[in-house]
């Protein structure tokens, strides 16, 4: 199992990538990649129920906030809703 520190650092790096236009462009290259990033963040929040960490949660919330405010509108509206319903059985680890 990864340590809390490595998860916190990885989440911080992800947030920094999302704040950078080039990093955000890369993550938004395909809807699948973008949704995978969101799913990983969601899985990390779920894991916090078993091993709480306020520091890690703070970084996850900040990364999610960046996603919420900086994603292109097409990824925030319902354009890909049908795509998501087909892919919702995929497991990202």
Secondary structure as UniProt FT lines:
FT   HELIX           4..19
FT   HELIX           21..27
FT   HELIX           31..48
FT   TURN            49..50
FT   HELIX           54..70
FT   HELIX           73..76
FT   TURN            79..80
FT   HELIX           81..87
FT   TURN            88..89
//
